Amino acid sequence: MNRLNSKGQSLAIFVIFVPVFIMIGTLVVDVSFARYNVRKLDNINKLVINYGLDHIESDPYDNMVDLIYKNDSEVDNYEIKINLEEKKINVNISKSTKGFFGSIVGKEIYKEKSFFIGYIKDDKKIIEKDD
């Protein structure tokens, strides 16, 4: 008789933990998507700075902006600073994305940012992450 009473316990534990596992899964997907967007912005940033350093003498600002939007049309904000005297370019790109898990817990929008600096030193292009 004791064996018949314990059959429902497994079902109750399963029903309790299924939503927890689903929430953990959606959190992992949301964080992974946000990290993917940060890496994408980093790659775009490096591409834009590389282009800017190649064409620094011919005022590449407009082409750099076009390159940003050509690679990701959902970019919210960008800031490009070109210093011709020091041959230095700062690019900051930010983007907002919606997450599924965030809408459940109240943080709907994730803001991804990418800051890079590029300069020419001893006829070599150097691109570094800027904090």
C-alpha positions as CSV (number, residue, x, y, z in Angstrom):
1,M,0.0,0.0,0.0
2,N,2.9,2.3,0.7
3,R,4.0,1.9,-2.9
4,L,0.7,3.1,-4.4
5,N,0.9,6.3,-2.5
6,S,4.3,7.4,-3.8
7,K,3.3,7.4,-7.5
8,G,1.9,10.9,-7.5
9,Q,5.1,12.4,-5.9
10,S,7.1,12.1,-9.1
11,L,4.5,13.8,-11.2
12,A,4.2,16.7,-8.7
13,I,7.9,17.2,-8.7
14,F,8.0,17.1,-12.5
15,V,5.2,19.6,-12.8
16,I,7.0,22.0,-10.3
17,F,10.4,21.8,-12.0
18,V,9.3,22.0,-15.7
19,P,8.7,25.8,-15.6
20,V,12.0,26.2,-13.8
21,F,13.8,24.4,-16.5
22,I,12.0,26.3,-19.2
23,M,12.9,29.6,-17.5
24,I,16.6,28.6,-17.3
25,G,16.5,27.6,-20.9
26,T,15.1,30.9,-22.0
27,L,17.6,32.8,-19.9
28,V,20.5,30.9,-21.5
29,V,19.0,31.7,-25.0
30,D,18.6,35.4,-24.2
31,V,22.1,35.8,-22.7
32,S,23.5,33.9,-25.7
33,F,21.7,36.2,-28.1
34,A,22.9,39.3,-26.3
35,R,26.5,38.0,-26.4
36,Y,26.1,37.2,-30.1
37,N,25.0,40.8,-30.7
38,V,28.0,42.2,-28.7
39,R,30.4,40.1,-30.8
40,K,28.7,41.2,-34.0
41,L,29.0,44.9,-32.9
42,D,32.7,44.3,-32.1
43,N,33.3,42.8,-35.5
44,I,31.5,45.7,-37.2
45,N,33.5,48.1,-35.1
46,K,36.8,46.5,-36.2
47,L,35.7,46.5,-39.8
48,V,34.7,50.2,-39.7
49,I,38.0,51.2,-37.9
50,N,40.1,49.2,-40.4
51,Y,38.3,50.9,-43.3
52,G,38.7,54.3,-41.7
53,L,42.4,53.8,-41.1
54,D,42.9,52.7,-44.7
55,H,41.2,55.9,-45.9
56,I,42.0,58.3,-43.1
57,E,43.4,61.0,-45.5
58,S,40.2,61.2,-47.6
59,D,37.7,61.9,-44.8
60,P,36.1,58.5,-44.5
61,Y,33.3,59.5,-42.0
62,D,30.3,59.1,-44.3
63,N,31.5,55.8,-45.7
64,M,32.1,54.5,-42.2
65,V,28.5,55.3,-41.2
66,D,27.3,53.5,-44.4
67,L,29.4,50.5,-43.5
68,I,27.9,50.4,-40.0
69,Y,24.3,50.3,-41.3
70,K,25.2,48.0,-44.2
71,N,26.3,45.4,-41.7
72,D,23.6,45.9,-39.1
73,S,20.6,48.1,-39.9
74,E,19.3,47.9,-36.3
75,V,22.1,49.9,-34.7
76,D,20.6,52.6,-32.4
77,N,23.5,54.9,-31.9
78,Y,27.0,55.4,-33.1
79,E,29.8,57.9,-32.4
80,I,32.8,58.2,-34.7
81,K,35.7,60.5,-33.8
82,I,38.5,61.0,-36.3
83,N,41.7,62.7,-35.3
84,L,43.7,63.3,-38.5
85,E,46.8,64.8,-36.7
86,E,47.3,61.7,-34.5
87,K,45.8,59.3,-37.1
88,K,43.4,58.0,-34.5
89,I,39.8,56.8,-34.8
90,N,37.4,56.1,-31.9
91,V,34.2,54.3,-32.8
92,N,31.3,53.6,-30.3
93,I,28.3,51.6,-31.4
94,S,25.3,50.6,-29.3
95,K,22.2,48.6,-30.0
96,S,19.1,47.6,-28.1
97,T,17.5,44.2,-28.5
98,K,14.4,42.6,-26.9
99,G,14.7,39.4,-25.0
100,F,12.0,36.8,-24.2
101,F,13.2,36.1,-20.7
102,G,13.7,39.8,-20.0
103,S,10.0,40.5,-20.7
104,I,9.0,37.9,-18.1
105,V,11.1,39.4,-15.3
106,G,10.8,43.0,-16.3
107,K,14.0,43.8,-18.2
108,E,12.7,43.8,-21.7
109,I,15.5,45.4,-23.5
110,Y,19.2,44.5,-23.5
111,K,21.7,47.2,-24.5
112,E,24.8,46.0,-26.2
113,K,27.7,48.4,-26.6
114,S,31.1,48.2,-28.4
115,F,34.0,50.7,-28.0
116,F,37.1,50.4,-30.1
117,I,40.0,52.7,-30.9
118,G,42.3,52.4,-33.9
119,Y,45.5,54.3,-34.7
120,I,48.5,54.1,-36.9
121,K,51.9,53.7,-35.2
122,D,55.1,53.1,-37.0
123,D,53.1,52.4,-40.2
124,K,51.1,49.6,-38.5
125,K,47.4,49.7,-37.9
126,I,46.5,49.0,-34.2
127,I,42.9,48.3,-33.2
128,E,42.2,47.9,-29.5
129,K,39.1,47.6,-27.3
130,D,38.5,50.9,-25.6
131,D,36.9,51.0,-22.1
